[in-house]
Every structure is written in C-alpha cells, then in structure tokens.
Amino acid sequence: MDAYRQEIKPSDVLTEETFENAIIADMALGGSTNTVLHLPAIANELGMKIPQSGVQIPPGPLLSFSQQDTGEVTAWKSS
C-alpha cells in the first residue's frame, strides 16, 4: 500500500537488472515455463528487451532461496 500511496509504478522500479534477478530467482526455485512467456511480455510493455541468450549466472557461491507464506523470497549466499 505504501507504493500505491507514493504513486510508485512498476515502470519506476523494473530495470534490466531486476528482470535478470527475477530470472535467477526463478531458476533457483525450480523454474517455470510461464517465466519465458510473462517476463518478456512485461519487459516489452516497458520498452525493454530480455536477451534471448538468457542470463549468465556469475561463478562463485550458490544462492539459496526461501519463499515465505507472504510471497516474499529471501536469498542468502551459501558459505
């Protein structure tokens, strides 16, 4: 509700980096065929393009994700 009250729109916060993060989180959670349909459509509406070659996951420690009952996704690096 705070974002609504402050009139923050999706176009104010969605960037190429946030799309990349969404793809990485989706892959870490097991992936979804809907991702390849919906994220490019959303990006297109914002005038952005998601690279067809996909996202390069940087080398290093893997990330772990936990989805909460509220829909929040928490991420942390494995040690």
N, CA, C and O atoms as a Tinker XYZ file with bonds, in Angstrom:
   316  protein
     1  N      0.813000   -1.189000    0.000000    73     2
     2  CA     0.000000    0.000000    0.000000    64     1     3
     3  C      0.860000    1.257000    0.000000    63     2     4     5
     4  O      0.456000    2.291000   -0.532000    81     3
     5  N      2.053000    1.168000    0.601000    73     3     6
     6  CA     2.919000    2.349000    0.596000    64     5     7
     7  C      3.285000    2.768000   -0.819000    63     6     8     9
     8  O      3.287000    3.956000   -1.142000    81     7
     9  N      3.596000    1.781000   -1.669000    73     7    10
    10  CA     3.951000    2.102000   -3.052000    64     9    11
    11  C      2.777000    2.771000   -3.754000    63    10    12    13
    12  O      2.967000    3.710000   -4.527000    81    11
    13  N      1.574000    2.296000   -3.491000    73    11    14
    14  CA     0.380000    2.893000   -4.095000    64    13    15
    15  C      0.215000    4.334000   -3.628000    63    14    16    17
    16  O     -0.033000    5.234000   -4.431000    81    15
    17  N      0.354000    4.543000   -2.322000    73    15    18
    18  CA     0.195000    5.898000   -1.778000    64    17    19
    19  C      1.257000    6.851000   -2.322000    63    18    20    21
    20  O      0.996000    8.037000   -2.526000    81    19
    21  N      2.448000    6.321000   -2.553000    73    19    22
    22  CA     3.536000    7.155000   -3.065000    64    21    23
    23  C      3.528000    7.213000   -4.600000    63    22    24    25
    24  O      4.419000    7.804000   -5.211000    81    23
    25  N      2.510000    6.592000   -5.212000    73    23    26
    26  CA     2.343000    6.567000   -6.662000    64    25    27
    27  C      3.555000    5.993000   -7.379000    63    26    28    29
    28  O      3.946000    6.470000   -8.445000    81    27
    29  N      4.153000    4.948000   -6.771000    73    27    30
    30  CA     5.265000    4.245000   -7.403000    64    29    31
    31  C      4.677000    3.199000   -8.338000    63    30    32    33
    32  O      3.902000    2.342000   -7.916000    81    31
    33  N      5.049000    3.277000   -9.596000    73    31    34
    34  CA     4.538000    2.359000  -10.617000    64    33    35
    35  C      5.590000    1.294000  -10.917000    63    34    36    37
    36  O      6.774000    1.511000  -10.656000    81    35
    37  N      5.180000    0.149000  -11.458000    73    35    38
    38  CA     6.161000   -0.880000  -11.837000    64    37    39
    39  C      7.264000   -0.326000  -12.731000    63    38    40    41
    40  O      8.424000   -0.714000  -12.597000    81    39
    41  N      6.913000    0.573000  -13.637000    73    39    42
    42  CA     7.923000    1.140000  -14.532000    64    41    43
    43  C      8.971000    1.963000  -13.784000    63    42    44    45
    44  O     10.046000    2.230000  -14.320000    81    43
    45  N      8.664000    2.364000  -12.549000    73    43    46
    46  CA     9.625000    3.118000  -11.743000    64    45    47
    47  C     10.695000    2.223000  -11.132000    63    46    48    49
    48  O     11.780000    2.696000  -10.796000    81    47
    49  N     10.400000    0.934000  -10.985000    73    47    50
    50  CA    11.334000    0.050000  -10.274000    64    49    51
    51  C     11.872000   -1.101000  -11.125000    63    50    52    53
    52  O     12.882000   -1.708000  -10.770000    81    51
    53  N     11.210000   -1.408000  -12.241000    73    51    54
    54  CA    11.665000   -2.521000  -13.072000    64    53    55
    55  C     12.758000   -2.053000  -14.024000    63    54    56    57
    56  O     12.568000   -1.128000  -14.814000    81    55
    57  N     13.904000   -2.717000  -13.930000    73    55    58
    58  CA    15.052000   -2.421000  -14.781000    64    57    59
    59  C     15.537000   -3.734000  -15.388000    63    58    60    61
    60  O     15.037000   -4.806000  -15.046000    81    59
    61  N     16.506000   -3.645000  -16.283000    73    59    62
    62  CA    17.082000   -4.869000  -16.842000    64    61    63
    63  C     17.665000   -5.732000  -15.724000    63    62    64    65
    64  O     17.583000   -6.959000  -15.780000    81    63
    65  N     18.247000   -5.100000  -14.717000    73    63    66
    66  CA    18.826000   -5.842000  -13.589000    64    65    67
    67  C     17.741000   -6.562000  -12.781000    63    66    68    69
    68  O     17.949000   -7.695000  -12.346000    81    67
    69  N     16.595000   -5.921000  -12.578000    73    67    70
    70  CA    15.544000   -6.596000  -11.805000    64    69    71
    71  C     14.967000   -7.769000  -12.582000    63    70    72    73
    72  O     14.580000   -8.771000  -11.980000    81    71
    73  N     14.901000   -7.667000  -13.912000    73    71    74
    74  CA    14.454000   -8.803000  -14.715000    64    73    75
    75  C     15.468000   -9.948000  -14.612000    63    74    76    77
    76  O     15.089000  -11.113000  -14.493000    81    75
    77  N     16.751000   -9.605000  -14.659000    73    75    78
    78  CA    17.792000  -10.625000  -14.529000    64    77    79
    79  C     17.693000  -11.316000  -13.169000    63    78    80    81
    80  O     17.796000  -12.539000  -13.080000    81    79
    81  N     17.494000  -10.531000  -12.118000    73    79    82
    82  CA    17.339000  -11.106000  -10.781000    64    81    83
    83  C     16.117000  -12.014000  -10.701000    63    82    84    85
    84  O     16.157000  -13.058000  -10.050000    81    83
    85  N     15.040000  -11.622000  -11.358000    73    83    86
    86  CA    13.828000  -12.438000  -11.359000    64    85    87
    87  C     14.071000  -13.779000  -12.038000    63    86    88    89
    88  O     13.591000  -14.812000  -11.572000    81    87
    89  N     14.814000  -13.760000  -13.133000    73    87    90
    90  CA    15.114000  -14.999000  -13.850000    64    89    91
    91  C     15.998000  -15.906000  -12.991000    63    90    92    93
    92  O     15.763000  -17.112000  -12.925000    81    91
    93  N     17.004000  -15.343000  -12.338000    73    91    94
    94  CA    17.890000  -16.130000  -11.477000    64    93    95
    95  C     17.105000  -16.723000  -10.315000    63    94    96    97
    96  O     17.277000  -17.899000   -9.992000    81    95
    97  N     16.248000  -15.932000   -9.685000    73    95    98
    98  CA    15.432000  -16.437000   -8.568000    64    97    99
    99  C     14.503000  -17.541000   -9.053000    63    98   100   101
   100  O     14.333000  -18.550000   -8.368000    81    99
   101  N     13.902000  -17.362000  -10.221000    73    99   102
   102  CA    13.009000  -18.373000  -10.778000    64   101   103
   103  C     13.752000  -19.678000  -11.021000    63   102   104   105
   104  O     13.244000  -20.753000  -10.702000    81   103
   105  N     14.959000  -19.589000  -11.585000    73   103   106
   106  CA    15.751000  -20.804000  -11.835000    64   105   107
   107  C     16.130000  -21.480000  -10.530000    63   106   108   109
   108  O     16.114000  -22.708000  -10.444000    81   107
   109  N     16.470000  -20.700000   -9.513000    73   107   110
   110  CA    16.853000  -21.272000   -8.223000    64   109   111
   111  C     15.675000  -21.965000   -7.549000    63   110   112   113
   112  O     15.861000  -22.915000   -6.790000    81   111
   113  N     14.464000  -21.490000   -7.825000    73   111   114
   114  CA    13.274000  -22.085000   -7.218000    64   113   115
   115  C     12.696000  -23.238000   -8.047000    63   114   116   117
   116  O     11.641000  -23.776000   -7.710000    81   115
   117  N     13.376000  -23.612000   -9.114000    73   115   118
   118  CA    12.917000  -24.745000   -9.900000    64   117   119
   119  C     12.413000  -24.385000  -11.276000    63   118   120   121
   120  O     12.142000  -25.271000  -12.086000    81   119
   121  N     12.284000  -23.114000  -11.553000    73   119   122
   122  CA    11.894000  -22.669000  -12.875000    64   121   123
   123  C     10.414000  -22.813000  -13.169000    63   122   124   125
   124  O      9.697000  -23.562000  -12.506000    81   123
   125  N      9.980000  -22.090000  -14.161000    73   123   126
   126  CA     8.588000  -22.135000  -14.588000    64   125   127
   127  C      8.539000  -21.804000  -16.069000    63   126   128   129
   128  O      9.210000  -20.882000  -16.532000    81   127
   129  N      7.740000  -22.562000  -16.807000    73   127   130
   130  CA     7.587000  -22.247000  -18.224000    64   129   131
   131  C      6.875000  -20.919000  -18.405000    63   130   132   133
   132  O      7.019000  -20.285000  -19.450000    81   131
   133  N      6.113000  -20.483000  -17.416000    73   131   134
   134  CA     5.440000  -19.186000  -17.513000    64   133   135
   135  C      6.429000  -18.028000  -17.524000    63   134   136   137
   136  O      6.134000  -16.964000  -18.066000    81   135
   137  N      7.597000  -18.229000  -16.932000    73   135   138
   138  CA     8.600000  -17.171000  -16.886000    64   137   139
   139  C      8.986000  -16.723000  -18.285000    63   138   140   141
   140  O      9.098000  -15.526000  -18.549000    81   139
   141  N      9.192000  -17.690000  -19.189000    73   139   142
   142  CA     9.631000  -17.335000  -20.536000    64   141   143
   143  C      8.523000  -16.674000  -21.344000    63   142   144   145
   144  O      8.787000  -16.103000  -22.402000    81   143
   145  N      7.301000  -16.744000  -20.865000    73   143   146
   146  CA     6.192000  -16.058000  -21.531000    64   145   147
   147  C      5.945000  -14.673000  -20.938000    63   146   148   149
   148  O      5.805000  -13.691000  -21.669000    81   147
   149  N      5.892000  -14.604000  -19.624000    73   147   150
   150  CA     5.442000  -13.380000  -18.964000    64   149   151
   151  C      6.520000  -12.316000  -18.807000    63   150   152   153
   152  O      6.244000  -11.134000  -19.012000    81   151
   153  N      7.748000  -12.705000  -18.447000    73   151   154
   154  CA     8.778000  -11.676000  -18.259000    64   153   155
   155  C      9.098000  -10.923000  -19.547000    63   154   156   157
   156  O      9.211000   -9.698000  -19.509000    81   155
   157  N      9.250000  -11.601000  -20.689000    73   155   158
   158  CA     9.465000  -10.821000  -21.923000    64   157   159
   159  C      8.273000   -9.928000  -22.269000    63   158   160   161
   160  O      8.460000   -8.832000  -22.795000    81   159
   161  N      7.065000  -10.379000  -21.982000    73   159   162
   162  CA     5.881000   -9.559000  -22.263000    64   161   163
   163  C      5.866000   -8.304000  -21.388000    63   162   164   165
   164  O      5.556000   -7.214000  -21.867000    81   163
   165  N      6.199000   -8.461000  -20.121000    73   163   166
   166  CA     6.264000   -7.308000  -19.208000    64   165   167
   167  C      7.362000   -6.355000  -19.657000    63   166   168   169
   168  O      7.154000   -5.144000  -19.727000    81   167
   169  N      8.536000   -6.911000  -19.960000    73   167   170
   170  CA     9.658000   -6.080000  -20.414000    64   169   171
   171  C      9.286000   -5.328000  -21.686000    63   170   172   173
   172  O      9.614000   -4.150000  -21.826000    81   171
   173  N      8.609000   -5.990000  -22.607000    73   171   174
   174  CA     8.199000   -5.358000  -23.853000    64   173   175
   175  C      7.281000   -4.165000  -23.585000    63   174   176   177
   176  O      7.412000   -3.126000  -24.233000    81   175
   177  N      6.363000   -4.305000  -22.648000    73   175   178
   178  CA     5.457000   -3.200000  -22.310000    64   177   179
   179  C      6.227000   -1.995000  -21.773000    63   178   180   181
   180  O      5.775000   -0.856000  -21.893000    81   179
   181  N      7.387000   -2.254000  -21.182000    73   179   182
   182  CA     8.213000   -1.171000  -20.645000    64   181   183
   183  C      9.254000   -0.689000  -21.643000    63   182   184   185
   184  O     10.074000    0.175000  -21.332000    81   183
   185  N      9.213000   -1.262000  -22.860000    73   183   186
   186  CA    10.173000   -0.866000  -23.885000    64   185   187
   187  C     11.545000   -1.467000  -23.697000    63   186   188   189
   188  O     12.524000   -0.950000  -24.235000    81   187
   189  N     11.640000   -2.559000  -22.936000    73   187   190
   190  CA    12.915000   -3.237000  -22.690000    64   189   191
   191  C     12.911000   -4.574000  -23.411000    63   190   192   193
   192  O     11.855000   -5.090000  -23.777000    81   191
   193  N     14.087000   -5.128000  -23.610000    73   191   194
   194  CA    14.235000   -6.445000  -24.198000    64   193   195
   195  C     15.042000   -7.321000  -23.243000    63   194   196   197
   196  O     16.042000   -6.883000  -22.673000    81   195
   197  N     14.597000   -8.551000  -23.080000    73   195   198
   198  CA    15.359000   -9.529000  -22.308000    64   197   199
   199  C     16.198000  -10.303000  -23.317000    63   198   200   201
   200  O     15.662000  -10.797000  -24.309000    81   199
   201  N     17.508000  -10.419000  -23.082000    73   199   202
   202  CA    18.359000  -11.119000  -24.057000    64   201   203
   203  C     17.858000  -12.538000  -24.318000    63   202   204   205
   204  O     17.515000  -13.265000  -23.385000    81   203
   205  N     17.819000  -12.924000  -25.595000    73   203   206
   206  CA    17.374000  -14.262000  -25.968000    64   205   207
   207  C     18.352000  -15.332000  -25.499000    63   206   208   209
   208  O     17.972000  -16.490000  -25.322000    81   207
   209  N     19.604000  -14.949000  -25.298000    73   207   210
   210  CA    20.610000  -15.926000  -24.890000    64   209   211
   211  C     20.485000  -16.309000  -23.425000    63   210   212   213
   212  O     21.168000  -17.222000  -22.961000    81   211
   213  N     19.626000  -15.625000  -22.700000    73   211   214
   214  CA    19.435000  -15.954000  -21.302000    64   213   215
   215  C     20.322000  -15.147000  -20.387000    63   214   216   217
   216  O     20.935000  -14.162000  -20.799000    81   215
   217  N     20.383000  -15.568000  -19.157000    73   215   218
   218  CA    21.118000  -14.858000  -18.117000    64   217   219
   219  C     22.348000  -15.678000  -17.738000    63   218   220   221
   220  O     22.264000  -16.889000  -17.532000    81   219
   221  N     23.476000  -15.007000  -17.651000    73   219   222
   222  CA    24.695000  -15.671000  -17.220000    64   221   223
   223  C     24.782000  -15.601000  -15.699000    63   222   224   225
   224  O     24.815000  -14.514000  -15.123000    81   223
   225  N     24.817000  -16.755000  -15.059000    73   223   226
   226  CA    24.940000  -16.779000  -13.604000    64   225   227
   227  C     26.415000  -16.668000  -13.263000    63   226   228   229
   228  O     27.221000  -17.472000  -13.731000    81   227
   229  N     26.784000  -15.672000  -12.445000    73   227   230
   230  CA    28.197000  -15.478000  -12.140000    64   229   231
   231  C     28.763000  -16.655000  -11.345000    63   230   232   233
   232  O     28.053000  -17.269000  -10.549000    81   231
   233  N     30.048000  -16.967000  -11.563000    73   231   234
   234  CA    30.662000  -18.048000  -10.790000    64   233   235
   235  C     30.778000  -17.639000   -9.331000    63   234   236   237
   236  O     30.795000  -16.451000   -9.009000    81   235
   237  N     30.857000  -18.607000   -8.472000    73   235   238
   238  CA    31.006000  -18.320000   -7.045000    64   237   239
   239  C     30.003000  -19.106000   -6.247000    63   238   240   241
   240  O     29.350000  -20.011000   -6.766000    81   239
   241  N     29.878000  -18.757000   -4.970000    73   239   242
   242  CA    28.953000  -19.493000   -4.107000    64   241   243
   243  C     27.527000  -19.437000   -4.632000    63   242   244   245
   244  O     27.086000  -18.412000   -5.154000    81   243
   245  N     26.822000  -20.526000   -4.493000    73   243   246
   246  CA    25.437000  -20.571000   -4.937000    64   245   247
   247  C     24.550000  -19.804000   -3.975000    63   246   248   249
   248  O     24.863000  -19.668000   -2.793000    81   247
   249  N     23.461000  -19.315000   -4.487000    73   247   250
   250  CA    22.479000  -18.637000   -3.653000    64   249   251
   251  C     21.408000  -19.629000   -3.240000    63   250   252   253
   252  O     21.045000  -20.517000   -4.011000    81   251
   253  N     20.914000  -19.482000   -2.048000    73   251   254
   254  CA    19.781000  -20.273000   -1.590000    64   253   255
   255  C     18.591000  -19.348000   -1.457000    63   254   256   257
   256  O     18.739000  -18.190000   -1.064000    81   255
   257  N     17.413000  -19.850000   -1.781000    73   255   258
   258  CA    16.203000  -19.045000   -1.733000    64   257   259
   259  C     15.165000  -19.738000   -0.866000    63   258   260   261
   260  O     15.092000  -20.966000   -0.820000    81   259
   261  N     14.379000  -18.948000   -0.193000    73   259   262
   262  CA    13.286000  -19.465000    0.617000    64   261   263
   263  C     12.071000  -18.595000    0.357000    63   262   264   265
   264  O     12.125000  -17.375000    0.512000    81   263
   265  N     10.970000  -19.229000   -0.043000    73   263   266
   266  CA     9.752000  -18.465000   -0.289000    64   265   267
   267  C      8.881000  -18.532000    0.950000    63   266   268   269
   268  O      8.563000  -19.617000    1.438000    81   267
   269  N      8.500000  -17.380000    1.455000    73   267   270
   270  CA     7.701000  -17.282000    2.664000    64   269   271
   271  C      6.218000  -17.381000    2.317000    63   270   272   273
   272  O      5.839000  -17.251000    1.153000    81   271
   273  N      5.382000  -17.609000    3.326000    73   271   274
   274  CA     3.937000  -17.670000    3.120000    64   273   275
   275  C      3.386000  -16.368000    2.534000    63   274   276   277
   276  O      2.351000  -16.374000    1.867000    81   275
   277  N      4.071000  -15.268000    2.781000    73   275   278
   278  CA     3.604000  -13.972000    2.303000    64   277   279
   279  C      3.953000  -13.736000    0.836000    63   278   280   281
   280  O      3.542000  -12.734000    0.252000    81   279
   281  N      4.710000  -14.660000    0.240000    73   279   282
   282  CA     5.144000  -14.489000   -1.135000    64   281   283
   283  C      6.518000  -13.860000   -1.234000    63   282   284   285
   284  O      7.071000  -13.746000   -2.328000    81   283
   285  N      7.077000  -13.449000   -0.107000    73   283   286
   286  CA     8.410000  -12.850000   -0.082000    64   285   287
   287  C      9.445000  -13.933000   -0.378000    63   286   288   289
   288  O      9.318000  -15.064000    0.090000    81   287
   289  N     10.455000  -13.588000   -1.146000    73   287   290
   290  CA    11.546000  -14.516000   -1.429000    64   289   291
   291  C     12.792000  -13.973000   -0.749000    63   290   292   293
   292  O     13.213000  -12.845000   -1.006000    81   291
   293  N     13.373000  -14.785000    0.118000    73   291   294
   294  CA    14.595000  -14.410000    0.832000    64   293   295
   295  C     15.760000  -15.147000    0.207000    63   294   296   297
   296  O     15.653000  -16.340000   -0.079000    81   295
   297  N     16.856000  -14.470000   -0.008000    73   295   298
   298  CA    18.041000  -15.090000   -0.613000    64   297   299
   299  C     19.242000  -14.905000    0.293000    63   298   300   301
   300  O     19.371000  -13.883000    0.967000    81   299
   301  N     20.115000  -15.892000    0.306000    73   299   302
   302  CA    21.353000  -15.790000    1.047000    64   301   303
   303  C     22.401000  -16.614000    0.340000    63   302   304   305
   304  O     22.082000  -17.580000   -0.353000    81   303
   305  N     23.671000  -16.226000    0.518000    73   303   306
   306  CA    24.775000  -16.952000   -0.101000    64   305   307
   307  C     25.147000  -18.134000    0.780000    63   306   308   309
   308  O     25.158000  -18.047000    2.008000    81   307
   309  N     25.450000  -19.239000    0.116000    73   307   310
   310  CA    25.947000  -20.389000    0.861000    64   309   311
   311  C     27.421000  -20.161000    1.179000    63   310   312   313
   312  O     28.132000  -19.490000    0.431000    81   311
   313  N     27.859000  -20.714000    2.273000    73   311   314
   314  CA    29.263000  -20.474000    2.639000    64   313   315
   315  C     30.117000  -21.669000    2.350000    63   314   316
   316  O     31.323000  -21.640000    2.597000    81   315
